[in-house]
């Protein structure tokens, strides 16, 4: 009798061990478990750790809550200013409702990918080329709203959308390069003209000051000679002061003798 009880207990223990092995499921920390019993969704979501299901009756679907980084293939479109471009992007999203992500959409990853491609083509058609090149932050926000609106019903939240690259035709690249070169040349000419204007004003002021003080011209001449001599040139051209020529000219002229007084008769 005792042996039969021991055998029955051992059989029950083995059966329990087999049942627990078949019913045990492990849900990781970044996952949540959605249980279907005979095809019907069970209330509640299984958290991380060890959980038990009814073998052959329950089916456990694990859903990851990690942020998914999904690249969007390059989409070709025509902008509002009739320029053909190819734009690619990247979408960051995560599951916030595991039950909705499993029940309301067949494959939420594929759905988000298709919605991102459609929204990206729509953004290209509504934007101009300058916006795609310089105002990407605003376009990223608009693209995020377009994808997030339907994704909320699937239990998915869009965290961020970034436009990665904008590919332009070679003809457009050459045109933009010529435009940038012409703009830089225009600014260089304007800067040179402003410099000439300021220099002419300063030279006019300097000439006015030197005309009032003739010795200033001589000092400026000496400074020029010193600056030229510092270069150690073999030939030195020294301008001759006009004032010195006038002095020499006056020195060479004979003195004018005063006329003798006339004698009275």
Residue pairs with C-beta under 8 A, 6 or more apart in sequence:
19 55
20 52
22 55
23 52
23 53
23 54
23 55
24 50
24 51
24 52
25 33
25 46
25 50
25 51
25 52
25 53
25 60
26 49
26 50
26 51
27 33
27 46
27 47
27 48
27 49
27 51
27 62
28 48
28 62
29 48
30 48
30 64
30 65
30 66
31 48
31 62
31 63
31 64
31 65
32 45
32 46
32 47
32 48
32 62
32 63
32 65
32 98
33 45
33 46
33 47
33 51
33 60
33 61
33 62
33 63
33 98
34 41
34 42
34 45
34 46
34 60
34 61
34 62
34 63
34 98
34 99
34 102
35 41
35 42
35 44
35 46
35 53
35 58
35 59
35 60
35 61
36 42
36 58
36 59
36 61
37 54
37 57
37 58
37 59
38 57
41 99
41 103
42 58
45 98
45 99
46 60
51 60
53 59
53 60
61 102
63 95
63 98
63 101
63 102
64 95
65 94
65 95
65 96
65 98
66 94
67 92
67 93
67 94
67 159
68 92
68 93
68 94
68 109
69 90
69 91
69 92
70 90
70 91
70 92
70 93
70 109
70 112
70 113
70 116
71 88
71 89
71 90
71 91
71 164
72 88
72 89
72 90
72 91
72 113
72 116
72 117
72 120
73 88
73 117
74 86
74 87
74 88
74 165
74 167
75 86
75 87
75 88
75 117
75 120
75 121
75 124
76 84
76 85
76 86
77 84
77 85
77 87
77 121
77 124
77 125
78 84
78 85
78 124
78 125
79 85
79 124
79 125
79 127
79 128
79 129
79 132
80 125
80 126
80 127
80 128
81 128
81 129
83 129
83 168
83 169
83 172
84 169
85 124
85 129
85 132
85 166
85 167
85 168
86 166
86 167
87 120
87 123
87 124
87 132
87 163
87 165
87 166
87 167
88 163
88 164
88 165
89 116
89 120
89 143
89 161
89 162
89 163
89 164
90 161
90 162
90 164
91 112
91 113
91 116
91 147
91 158
91 160
91 161
92 158
92 159
92 160
92 161
93 112
93 147
93 151
93 156
93 157
93 158
93 159
94 156
94 157
94 159
95 101
95 108
95 155
95 156
95 157
96 155
96 156
96 157
97 155
98 155
99 155
100 153
100 154
100 155
101 108
101 154
101 155
101 156
104 153
104 154
104 155
105 111
105 154
105 155
108 154
108 155
108 156
111 151
111 154
112 147
112 151
112 154
112 156
112 158
115 146
115 147
115 150
115 151
116 143
116 147
116 161
119 143
119 146
119 147
120 143
122 146
123 139
123 142
123 143
123 146
124 132
127 139
129 168
129 172
131 138
131 139
132 139
132 163
132 166
133 166
136 162
136 163
139 163
140 160
140 161
140 162
140 163
143 161
143 163
144 158
144 160
144 161
147 158
147 161
148 157
148 158
151 157
151 158
168 176
209 216
210 216
210 217
210 220
214 243
217 241
218 241
218 243
221 239
221 241
225 236
225 238
228 236
228 237
229 236
